[in-house]
């Protein structure tokens, strides 16, 4: 019983995560694209307050992004 518990603790401690700079940059770009898409949809619905909120969030991620600046 003790051996099983120790083995379980040992195995659960062997988790590898990948949090590289490249994955963070890809996640940031995906978030930026999603904010711009949401803002564009809200503009189409006439909800400019919500659109502005999402554009502001996109611009905080990348103030030079052409998609965010064009919307």
PDB file with SEQRES, HELIX, SHEET and CRYST1 records, atoms N, CA, C and O in Angstrom:
SEQRES   1 A   71  UNK UNK UNK UNK UNK UNK UNK UNK UNK UNK UNK UNK UNK          
SEQRES   2 A   71  UNK UNK UNK UNK UNK UNK UNK UNK UNK UNK UNK UNK UNK          
SEQRES   3 A   71  UNK UNK UNK UNK UNK UNK UNK UNK UNK UNK UNK UNK UNK          
SEQRES   4 A   71  UNK UNK UNK UNK UNK UNK UNK UNK UNK UNK UNK UNK UNK          
SEQRES   5 A   71  UNK UNK UNK UNK UNK UNK UNK UNK UNK UNK UNK UNK UNK          
SEQRES   6 A   71  UNK UNK UNK UNK UNK UNK                                      
HELIX    1 AA1 UNK A    2  UNK A   12  1                                  11    
HELIX    2 AA2 UNK A   21  UNK A   45  1                                  25    
HELIX    3 AA3 UNK A   48  UNK A   61  1                                  14    
HELIX    4 AA4 UNK A   66  UNK A   70  1                                   5    
CRYST1    1.000    1.000    1.000  90.00  90.00  90.00 P 1           1          
ATOM      1  N   UNK A   1       0.824  -1.191   0.000  1.00  0.00           N  
ATOM      2  CA  UNK A   1       0.000   0.000   0.000  1.00  0.00           C  
ATOM      3  C   UNK A   1       0.873   1.261   0.000  1.00  0.00           C  
ATOM      4  O   UNK A   1       0.632   2.192  -0.769  1.00  0.00           O  
ATOM      5  N   UNK A   2       1.874   1.278   0.860  1.00  0.00           N  
ATOM      6  CA  UNK A   2       2.775   2.420   0.931  1.00  0.00           C  
ATOM      7  C   UNK A   2       3.550   2.572  -0.377  1.00  0.00           C  
ATOM      8  O   UNK A   2       3.763   3.688  -0.848  1.00  0.00           O  
ATOM      9  N   UNK A   3       3.963   1.464  -0.953  1.00  0.00           N  
ATOM     10  CA  UNK A   3       4.693   1.504  -2.220  1.00  0.00           C  
ATOM     11  C   UNK A   3       3.821   2.086  -3.326  1.00  0.00           C  
ATOM     12  O   UNK A   3       4.306   2.852  -4.159  1.00  0.00           O  
ATOM     13  N   UNK A   4       2.548   1.733  -3.342  1.00  0.00           N  
ATOM     14  CA  UNK A   4       1.624   2.260  -4.351  1.00  0.00           C  
ATOM     15  C   UNK A   4       1.461   3.763  -4.189  1.00  0.00           C  
ATOM     16  O   UNK A   4       1.461   4.496  -5.178  1.00  0.00           O  
ATOM     17  N   UNK A   5       1.323   4.228  -2.959  1.00  0.00           N  
ATOM     18  CA  UNK A   5       1.190   5.655  -2.692  1.00  0.00           C  
ATOM     19  C   UNK A   5       2.438   6.409  -3.132  1.00  0.00           C  
ATOM     20  O   UNK A   5       2.340   7.454  -3.776  1.00  0.00           O  
ATOM     21  N   UNK A   6       3.598   5.889  -2.793  1.00  0.00           N  
ATOM     22  CA  UNK A   6       4.849   6.535  -3.191  1.00  0.00           C  
ATOM     23  C   UNK A   6       5.020   6.556  -4.705  1.00  0.00           C  
ATOM     24  O   UNK A   6       5.472   7.552  -5.270  1.00  0.00           O  
ATOM     25  N   UNK A   7       4.661   5.466  -5.354  1.00  0.00           N  
ATOM     26  CA  UNK A   7       4.750   5.412  -6.809  1.00  0.00           C  
ATOM     27  C   UNK A   7       3.804   6.423  -7.453  1.00  0.00           C  
ATOM     28  O   UNK A   7       4.164   7.079  -8.430  1.00  0.00           O  
ATOM     29  N   UNK A   8       2.603   6.547  -6.909  1.00  0.00           N  
ATOM     30  CA  UNK A   8       1.630   7.514  -7.423  1.00  0.00           C  
ATOM     31  C   UNK A   8       2.156   8.933  -7.281  1.00  0.00           C  
ATOM     32  O   UNK A   8       2.050   9.730  -8.213  1.00  0.00           O  
ATOM     33  N   UNK A   9       2.718   9.254  -6.127  1.00  0.00           N  
ATOM     34  CA  UNK A   9       3.277  10.589  -5.915  1.00  0.00           C  
ATOM     35  C   UNK A   9       4.454  10.856  -6.845  1.00  0.00           C  
ATOM     36  O   UNK A   9       4.610  11.965  -7.356  1.00  0.00           O  
ATOM     37  N   UNK A  10       5.268   9.855  -7.059  1.00  0.00           N  
ATOM     38  CA  UNK A  10       6.417   9.994  -7.944  1.00  0.00           C  
ATOM     39  C   UNK A  10       5.977  10.245  -9.380  1.00  0.00           C  
ATOM     40  O   UNK A  10       6.521  11.122 -10.052  1.00  0.00           O  
ATOM     41  N   UNK A  11       5.007   9.491  -9.849  1.00  0.00           N  
ATOM     42  CA  UNK A  11       4.542   9.616 -11.233  1.00  0.00           C  
ATOM     43  C   UNK A  11       3.841  10.948 -11.455  1.00  0.00           C  
ATOM     44  O   UNK A  11       4.042  11.577 -12.494  1.00  0.00           O  
ATOM     45  N   UNK A  12       3.025  11.393 -10.508  1.00  0.00           N  
ATOM     46  CA  UNK A  12       2.311  12.659 -10.696  1.00  0.00           C  
ATOM     47  C   UNK A  12       3.252  13.848 -10.642  1.00  0.00           C  
ATOM     48  O   UNK A  12       2.902  14.928 -11.118  1.00  0.00           O  
ATOM     49  N   UNK A  13       4.421  13.680 -10.082  1.00  0.00           N  
ATOM     50  CA  UNK A  13       5.397  14.756 -10.057  1.00  0.00           C  
ATOM     51  C   UNK A  13       6.173  14.887 -11.352  1.00  0.00           C  
ATOM     52  O   UNK A  13       6.952  15.828 -11.504  1.00  0.00           O  
ATOM     53  N   UNK A  14       5.987  13.981 -12.281  1.00  0.00           N  
ATOM     54  CA  UNK A  14       6.729  13.966 -13.537  1.00  0.00           C  
ATOM     55  C   UNK A  14       5.891  14.531 -14.681  1.00  0.00           C  
ATOM     56  O   UNK A  14       5.661  13.855 -15.683  1.00  0.00           O  
ATOM     57  N   UNK A  15       5.449  15.743 -14.530  1.00  0.00           N  
ATOM     58  CA  UNK A  15       4.638  16.375 -15.566  1.00  0.00           C  
ATOM     59  C   UNK A  15       5.492  17.415 -16.265  1.00  0.00           C  
ATOM     60  O   UNK A  15       6.135  18.239 -15.614  1.00  0.00           O  
ATOM     61  N   UNK A  16       5.499  17.378 -17.564  1.00  0.00           N  
ATOM     62  CA  UNK A  16       6.254  18.340 -18.346  1.00  0.00           C  
ATOM     63  C   UNK A  16       5.289  19.323 -18.984  1.00  0.00           C  
ATOM     64  O   UNK A  16       4.301  18.928 -19.603  1.00  0.00           O  
ATOM     65  N   UNK A  17       5.579  20.595 -18.829  1.00  0.00           N  
ATOM     66  CA  UNK A  17       4.762  21.614 -19.484  1.00  0.00           C  
ATOM     67  C   UNK A  17       5.633  22.339 -20.494  1.00  0.00           C  
ATOM     68  O   UNK A  17       6.837  22.504 -20.294  1.00  0.00           O  
ATOM     69  N   UNK A  18       5.017  22.763 -21.561  1.00  0.00           N  
ATOM     70  CA  UNK A  18       5.733  23.537 -22.566  1.00  0.00           C  
ATOM     71  C   UNK A  18       5.142  24.932 -22.583  1.00  0.00           C  
ATOM     72  O   UNK A  18       4.016  25.145 -23.031  1.00  0.00           O  
ATOM     73  N   UNK A  19       5.904  25.855 -22.097  1.00  0.00           N  
ATOM     74  CA  UNK A  19       5.479  27.250 -22.074  1.00  0.00           C  
ATOM     75  C   UNK A  19       6.593  28.074 -22.707  1.00  0.00           C  
ATOM     76  O   UNK A  19       7.221  28.912 -22.060  1.00  0.00           O  
ATOM     77  N   UNK A  20       6.813  27.815 -23.966  1.00  0.00           N  
ATOM     78  CA  UNK A  20       7.897  28.499 -24.654  1.00  0.00           C  
ATOM     79  C   UNK A  20       7.448  29.880 -25.111  1.00  0.00           C  
ATOM     80  O   UNK A  20       6.260  30.202 -25.129  1.00  0.00           O  
ATOM     81  N   UNK A  21       8.413  30.661 -25.467  1.00  0.00           N  
ATOM     82  CA  UNK A  21       8.140  32.003 -25.968  1.00  0.00           C  
ATOM     83  C   UNK A  21       7.276  31.934 -27.216  1.00  0.00           C  
ATOM     84  O   UNK A  21       6.420  32.792 -27.428  1.00  0.00           O  
ATOM     85  N   UNK A  22       7.494  30.917 -28.043  1.00  0.00           N  
ATOM     86  CA  UNK A  22       6.743  30.785 -29.287  1.00  0.00           C  
ATOM     87  C   UNK A  22       5.275  30.482 -29.026  1.00  0.00           C  
ATOM     88  O   UNK A  22       4.404  31.023 -29.706  1.00  0.00           O  
ATOM     89  N   UNK A  23       4.991  29.630 -28.058  1.00  0.00           N  
ATOM     90  CA  UNK A  23       3.591  29.320 -27.762  1.00  0.00           C  
ATOM     91  C   UNK A  23       2.895  30.525 -27.148  1.00  0.00           C  
ATOM     92  O   UNK A  23       1.719  30.763 -27.425  1.00  0.00           O  
ATOM     93  N   UNK A  24       3.599  31.289 -26.320  1.00  0.00           N  
ATOM     94  CA  UNK A  24       2.995  32.496 -25.739  1.00  0.00           C  
ATOM     95  C   UNK A  24       2.701  33.518 -26.823  1.00  0.00           C  
ATOM     96  O   UNK A  24       1.654  34.165 -26.793  1.00  0.00           O  
ATOM     97  N   UNK A  25       3.616  33.677 -27.787  1.00  0.00           N  
ATOM     98  CA  UNK A  25       3.390  34.624 -28.877  1.00  0.00           C  
ATOM     99  C   UNK A  25       2.214  34.188 -29.738  1.00  0.00           C  
ATOM    100  O   UNK A  25       1.420  35.024 -30.169  1.00  0.00           O  
ATOM    101  N   UNK A  26       2.094  32.893 -29.993  1.00  0.00           N  
ATOM    102  CA  UNK A  26       0.972  32.383 -30.784  1.00  0.00           C  
ATOM    103  C   UNK A  26      -0.336  32.600 -30.041  1.00  0.00           C  
ATOM    104  O   UNK A  26      -1.336  32.984 -30.647  1.00  0.00           O  
ATOM    105  N   UNK A  27      -0.341  32.357 -28.732  1.00  0.00           N  
ATOM    106  CA  UNK A  27      -1.540  32.586 -27.931  1.00  0.00           C  
ATOM    107  C   UNK A  27      -1.920  34.057 -27.930  1.00  0.00           C  
ATOM    108  O   UNK A  27      -3.101  34.397 -28.014  1.00  0.00           O  
ATOM    109  N   UNK A  28      -0.929  34.928 -27.836  1.00  0.00           N  
ATOM    110  CA  UNK A  28      -1.192  36.365 -27.836  1.00  0.00           C  
ATOM    111  C   UNK A  28      -1.775  36.799 -29.175  1.00  0.00           C  
ATOM    112  O   UNK A  28      -2.710  37.599 -29.212  1.00  0.00           O  
ATOM    113  N   UNK A  29      -1.233  36.283 -30.271  1.00  0.00           N  
ATOM    114  CA  UNK A  29      -1.754  36.639 -31.593  1.00  0.00           C  
ATOM    115  C   UNK A  29      -3.180  36.128 -31.764  1.00  0.00           C  
ATOM    116  O   UNK A  29      -4.023  36.818 -32.337  1.00  0.00           O  
ATOM    117  N   UNK A  30      -3.451  34.927 -31.270  1.00  0.00           N  
ATOM    118  CA  UNK A  30      -4.806  34.371 -31.361  1.00  0.00           C  
ATOM    119  C   UNK A  30      -5.785  35.216 -30.545  1.00  0.00           C  
ATOM    120  O   UNK A  30      -6.901  35.478 -30.992  1.00  0.00           O  
ATOM    121  N   UNK A  31      -5.372  35.638 -29.363  1.00  0.00           N  
ATOM    122  CA  UNK A  31      -6.225  36.486 -28.530  1.00  0.00           C  
ATOM    123  C   UNK A  31      -6.487  37.815 -29.227  1.00  0.00           C  
ATOM    124  O   UNK A  31      -7.617  38.303 -29.239  1.00  0.00           O  
ATOM    125  N   UNK A  32      -5.451  38.395 -29.803  1.00  0.00           N  
ATOM    126  CA  UNK A  32      -5.601  39.661 -30.514  1.00  0.00           C  
ATOM    127  C   UNK A  32      -6.587  39.511 -31.670  1.00  0.00           C  
ATOM    128  O   UNK A  32      -7.481  40.341 -31.835  1.00  0.00           O  
ATOM    129  N   UNK A  33      -6.431  38.467 -32.462  1.00  0.00           N  
ATOM    130  CA  UNK A  33      -7.339  38.225 -33.589  1.00  0.00           C  
ATOM    131  C   UNK A  33      -8.774  38.053 -33.115  1.00  0.00           C  
ATOM    132  O   UNK A  33      -9.704  38.555 -33.747  1.00  0.00           O  
ATOM    133  N   UNK A  34      -8.958  37.346 -32.006  1.00  0.00           N  
ATOM    134  CA  UNK A  34     -10.308  37.137 -31.478  1.00  0.00           C  
ATOM    135  C   UNK A  34     -10.927  38.435 -30.978  1.00  0.00           C  
ATOM    136  O   UNK A  34     -12.121  38.661 -31.174  1.00  0.00           O  
ATOM    137  N   UNK A  35     -10.141  39.288 -30.337  1.00  0.00           N  
ATOM    138  CA  UNK A  35     -10.657  40.585 -29.893  1.00  0.00           C  
ATOM    139  C   UNK A  35     -11.109  41.423 -31.085  1.00  0.00           C  
ATOM    140  O   UNK A  35     -12.152  42.073 -31.033  1.00  0.00           O  
ATOM    141  N   UNK A  36     -10.326  41.406 -32.150  1.00  0.00           N  
ATOM    142  CA  UNK A  36     -10.687  42.179 -33.342  1.00  0.00           C  
ATOM    143  C   UNK A  36     -11.957  41.616 -33.973  1.00  0.00           C  
ATOM    144  O   UNK A  36     -12.824  42.379 -34.399  1.00  0.00           O  
ATOM    145  N   UNK A  37     -12.076  40.296 -34.037  1.00  0.00           N  
ATOM    146  CA  UNK A  37     -13.291  39.682 -34.590  1.00  0.00           C  
ATOM    147  C   UNK A  37     -14.517  40.052 -33.764  1.00  0.00           C  
ATOM    148  O   UNK A  37     -15.569  40.380 -34.313  1.00  0.00           O  
ATOM    149  N   UNK A  38     -14.377  39.998 -32.447  1.00  0.00           N  
ATOM    150  CA  UNK A  38     -15.493  40.377 -31.581  1.00  0.00           C  
ATOM    151  C   UNK A  38     -15.863  41.841 -31.781  1.00  0.00           C  
ATOM    152  O   UNK A  38     -17.041  42.181 -31.884  1.00  0.00           O  
ATOM    153  N   UNK A  39     -14.861  42.695 -31.834  1.00  0.00           N  
ATOM    154  CA  UNK A  39     -15.124  44.121 -32.026  1.00  0.00           C  
ATOM    155  C   UNK A  39     -15.841  44.364 -33.343  1.00  0.00           C  
ATOM    156  O   UNK A  39     -16.784  45.153 -33.400  1.00  0.00           O  
ATOM    157  N   UNK A  40     -15.407  43.699 -34.392  1.00  0.00           N  
ATOM    158  CA  UNK A  40     -16.043  43.856 -35.703  1.00  0.00           C  
ATOM    159  C   UNK A  40     -17.496  43.397 -35.658  1.00  0.00           C  
ATOM    160  O   UNK A  40     -18.370  44.035 -36.245  1.00  0.00           O  
ATOM    161  N   UNK A  41     -17.751  42.301 -34.968  1.00  0.00           N  
ATOM    162  CA  UNK A  41     -19.130  41.804 -34.843  1.00  0.00           C  
ATOM    163  C   UNK A  41     -19.988  42.802 -34.067  1.00  0.00           C  
ATOM    164  O   UNK A  41     -21.129  43.062 -34.447  1.00  0.00           O  
ATOM    165  N   UNK A  42     -19.448  43.360 -32.989  1.00  0.00           N  
ATOM    166  CA  UNK A  42     -20.210  44.339 -32.215  1.00  0.00           C  
ATOM    167  C   UNK A  42     -20.460  45.617 -33.012  1.00  0.00           C  
ATOM    168  O   UNK A  42     -21.519  46.231 -32.881  1.00  0.00           O  
ATOM    169  N   UNK A  43     -19.505  46.016 -33.825  1.00  0.00           N  
ATOM    170  CA  UNK A  43     -19.717  47.181 -34.689  1.00  0.00           C  
ATOM    171  C   UNK A  43     -20.864  46.901 -35.645  1.00  0.00           C  
ATOM    172  O   UNK A  43     -21.723  47.756 -35.860  1.00  0.00           O  
ATOM    173  N   UNK A  44     -20.880  45.711 -36.216  1.00  0.00           N  
ATOM    174  CA  UNK A  44     -21.957  45.318 -37.125  1.00  0.00           C  
ATOM    175  C   UNK A  44     -23.321  45.323 -36.461  1.00  0.00           C  
ATOM    176  O   UNK A  44     -24.333  45.557 -37.123  1.00  0.00           O  
ATOM    177  N   UNK A  45     -23.360  45.068 -35.157  1.00  0.00           N  
ATOM    178  CA  UNK A  45     -24.618  45.077 -34.407  1.00  0.00           C  
ATOM    179  C   UNK A  45     -24.961  46.465 -33.879  1.00  0.00           C  
ATOM    180  O   UNK A  45     -26.030  46.673 -33.305  1.00  0.00           O  
ATOM    181  N   UNK A  46     -24.052  47.406 -34.078  1.00  0.00           N  
ATOM    182  CA  UNK A  46     -24.285  48.760 -33.586  1.00  0.00           C  
ATOM    183  C   UNK A  46     -23.945  48.944 -32.113  1.00  0.00           C  
ATOM    184  O   UNK A  46     -24.274  49.980 -31.535  1.00  0.00           O  
ATOM    185  N   UNK A  47     -23.304  47.977 -31.500  1.00  0.00           N  
ATOM    186  CA  UNK A  47     -22.936  48.058 -30.089  1.00  0.00           C  
ATOM    187  C   UNK A  47     -21.505  48.589 -29.995  1.00  0.00           C  
ATOM    188  O   UNK A  47     -20.555  47.829 -29.811  1.00  0.00           O  
ATOM    189  N   UNK A  48     -21.375  49.892 -30.124  1.00  0.00           N  
ATOM    190  CA  UNK A  48     -20.051  50.505 -30.197  1.00  0.00           C  
ATOM    191  C   UNK A  48     -19.303  50.467 -28.865  1.00  0.00           C  
ATOM    192  O   UNK A  48     -18.073  50.431 -28.849  1.00  0.00           O  
ATOM    193  N   UNK A  49     -20.031  50.476 -27.756  1.00  0.00           N  
ATOM    194  CA  UNK A  49     -19.378  50.420 -26.449  1.00  0.00           C  
ATOM    195  C   UNK A  49     -18.636  49.094 -26.264  1.00  0.00           C  
ATOM    196  O   UNK A  49     -17.483  49.079 -25.834  1.00  0.00           O  
ATOM    197  N   UNK A  50     -19.302  47.983 -26.591  1.00  0.00           N  
ATOM    198  CA  UNK A  50     -18.654  46.671 -26.487  1.00  0.00           C  
ATOM    199  C   UNK A  50     -17.532  46.539 -27.515  1.00  0.00           C  
ATOM    200  O   UNK A  50     -16.494  45.941 -27.229  1.00  0.00           O  
ATOM    201  N   UNK A  51     -17.736  47.091 -28.698  1.00  0.00           N  
ATOM    202  CA  UNK A  51     -16.693  47.040 -29.726  1.00  0.00           C  
ATOM    203  C   UNK A  51     -15.442  47.765 -29.238  1.00  0.00           C  
ATOM    204  O   UNK A  51     -14.326  47.272 -29.405  1.00  0.00           O  
ATOM    205  N   UNK A  52     -15.632  48.917 -28.645  1.00  0.00           N  
ATOM    206  CA  UNK A  52     -14.505  49.713 -28.149  1.00  0.00           C  
ATOM    207  C   UNK A  52     -13.738  48.950 -27.058  1.00  0.00           C  
ATOM    208  O   UNK A  52     -12.508  48.974 -27.007  1.00  0.00           O  
ATOM    209  N   UNK A  53     -14.494  48.281 -26.197  1.00  0.00           N  
ATOM    210  CA  UNK A  53     -13.877  47.487 -25.127  1.00  0.00           C  
ATOM    211  C   UNK A  53     -12.927  46.436 -25.717  1.00  0.00           C  
ATOM    212  O   UNK A  53     -11.794  46.292 -25.259  1.00  0.00           O  
ATOM    213  N   UNK A  54     -13.394  45.710 -26.729  1.00  0.00           N  
ATOM    214  CA  UNK A  54     -12.573  44.654 -27.323  1.00  0.00           C  
ATOM    215  C   UNK A  54     -11.414  45.227 -28.142  1.00  0.00           C  
ATOM    216  O   UNK A  54     -10.330  44.645 -28.174  1.00  0.00           O  
ATOM    217  N   UNK A  55     -11.635  46.343 -28.791  1.00  0.00           N  
ATOM    218  CA  UNK A  55     -10.532  46.976 -29.526  1.00  0.00           C  
ATOM    219  C   UNK A  55      -9.456  47.474 -28.567  1.00  0.00           C  
ATOM    220  O   UNK A  55      -8.263  47.357 -28.848  1.00  0.00           O  
ATOM    221  N   UNK A  56      -9.876  48.025 -27.445  1.00  0.00           N  
ATOM    222  CA  UNK A  56      -8.896  48.470 -26.447  1.00  0.00           C  
ATOM    223  C   UNK A  56      -8.050  47.302 -25.949  1.00  0.00           C  
ATOM    224  O   UNK A  56      -6.840  47.437 -25.767  1.00  0.00           O  
ATOM    225  N   UNK A  57      -8.687  46.165 -25.733  1.00  0.00           N  
ATOM    226  CA  UNK A  57      -7.942  44.982 -25.272  1.00  0.00           C  
ATOM    227  C   UNK A  57      -6.978  44.503 -26.353  1.00  0.00           C  
ATOM    228  O   UNK A  57      -5.853  44.103 -26.051  1.00  0.00           O  
ATOM    229  N   UNK A  58      -7.414  44.544 -27.611  1.00  0.00           N  
ATOM    230  CA  UNK A  58      -6.531  44.145 -28.711  1.00  0.00           C  
ATOM    231  C   UNK A  58      -5.334  45.083 -28.796  1.00  0.00           C  
ATOM    232  O   UNK A  58      -4.200  44.637 -28.972  1.00  0.00           O  
ATOM    233  N   UNK A  59      -5.584  46.369 -28.671  1.00  0.00           N  
ATOM    234  CA  UNK A  59      -4.504  47.346 -28.782  1.00  0.00           C  
ATOM    235  C   UNK A  59      -3.548  47.274 -27.594  1.00  0.00           C  
ATOM    236  O   UNK A  59      -2.382  47.647 -27.726  1.00  0.00           O  
ATOM    237  N   UNK A  60      -4.013  46.807 -26.445  1.00  0.00           N  
ATOM    238  CA  UNK A  60      -3.103  46.603 -25.311  1.00  0.00           C  
ATOM    239  C   UNK A  60      -2.124  45.472 -25.606  1.00  0.00           C  
ATOM    240  O   UNK A  60      -0.982  45.495 -25.148  1.00  0.00           O  
ATOM    241  N   UNK A  61      -2.578  44.484 -26.373  1.00  0.00           N  
ATOM    242  CA  UNK A  61      -1.689  43.381 -26.743  1.00  0.00           C  
ATOM    243  C   UNK A  61      -0.681  43.818 -27.797  1.00  0.00           C  
ATOM    244  O   UNK A  61       0.490  43.443 -27.737  1.00  0.00           O  
ATOM    245  N   UNK A  62      -1.137  44.612 -28.762  1.00  0.00           N  
ATOM    246  CA  UNK A  62      -0.246  45.078 -29.829  1.00  0.00           C  
ATOM    247  C   UNK A  62      -0.809  46.370 -30.398  1.00  0.00           C  
ATOM    248  O   UNK A  62      -1.742  46.355 -31.202  1.00  0.00           O  
ATOM    249  N   UNK A  63      -0.236  47.480 -29.975  1.00  0.00           N  
ATOM    250  CA  UNK A  63      -0.759  48.787 -30.386  1.00  0.00           C  
ATOM    251  C   UNK A  63      -0.518  49.083 -31.863  1.00  0.00           C  
ATOM    252  O   UNK A  63      -1.090  50.033 -32.398  1.00  0.00           O  
ATOM    253  N   UNK A  64       0.312  48.294 -32.525  1.00  0.00           N  
ATOM    254  CA  UNK A  64       0.597  48.516 -33.944  1.00  0.00           C  
ATOM    255  C   UNK A  64      -0.102  47.523 -34.862  1.00  0.00           C  
ATOM    256  O   UNK A  64       0.132  47.536 -36.070  1.00  0.00           O  
ATOM    257  N   UNK A  65      -0.956  46.660 -34.313  1.00  0.00           N  
ATOM    258  CA  UNK A  65      -1.615  45.645 -35.136  1.00  0.00           C  
ATOM    259  C   UNK A  65      -2.530  46.314 -36.159  1.00  0.00           C  
ATOM    260  O   UNK A  65      -3.417  47.078 -35.780  1.00  0.00           O  
ATOM    261  N   UNK A  66      -2.330  46.038 -37.458  1.00  0.00           N  
ATOM    262  CA  UNK A  66      -3.137  46.695 -38.486  1.00  0.00           C  
ATOM    263  C   UNK A  66      -4.623  46.346 -38.396  1.00  0.00           C  
ATOM    264  O   UNK A  66      -5.469  47.200 -38.662  1.00  0.00           O  
ATOM    265  N   UNK A  67      -4.950  45.119 -38.029  1.00  0.00           N  
ATOM    266  CA  UNK A  67      -6.357  44.735 -37.914  1.00  0.00           C  
ATOM    267  C   UNK A  67      -7.070  45.500 -36.822  1.00  0.00           C  
ATOM    268  O   UNK A  67      -8.201  45.948 -37.004  1.00  0.00           O  
ATOM    269  N   UNK A  68      -6.409  45.649 -35.688  1.00  0.00           N  
ATOM    270  CA  UNK A  68      -7.006  46.387 -34.570  1.00  0.00           C  
ATOM    271  C   UNK A  68      -7.111  47.869 -34.893  1.00  0.00           C  
ATOM    272  O   UNK A  68      -8.089  48.520 -34.526  1.00  0.00           O  
ATOM    273  N   UNK A  69      -6.112  48.402 -35.574  1.00  0.00           N  
ATOM    274  CA  UNK A  69      -6.142  49.829 -35.902  1.00  0.00           C  
ATOM    275  C   UNK A  69      -7.162  50.139 -36.991  1.00  0.00           C  
ATOM    276  O   UNK A  69      -7.743  51.224 -37.005  1.00  0.00           O  
ATOM    277  N   UNK A  70      -7.384  49.202 -37.895  1.00  0.00           N  
ATOM    278  CA  UNK A  70      -8.334  49.432 -38.991  1.00  0.00           C  
ATOM    279  C   UNK A  70      -9.782  49.336 -38.516  1.00  0.00           C  
ATOM    280  O   UNK A  70     -10.663  50.002 -39.059  1.00  0.00           O  
ATOM    281  N   UNK A  71     -10.024  48.509 -37.506  1.00  0.00           N  
ATOM    282  CA  UNK A  71     -11.405  48.336 -37.026  1.00  0.00           C  
ATOM    283  C   UNK A  71     -11.803  49.573 -36.272  1.00  0.00           C  
ATOM    284  O   UNK A  71     -12.925  49.657 -35.774  1.00  0.00           O  
TER     285      UNK A  71                                                      
END                                                                             
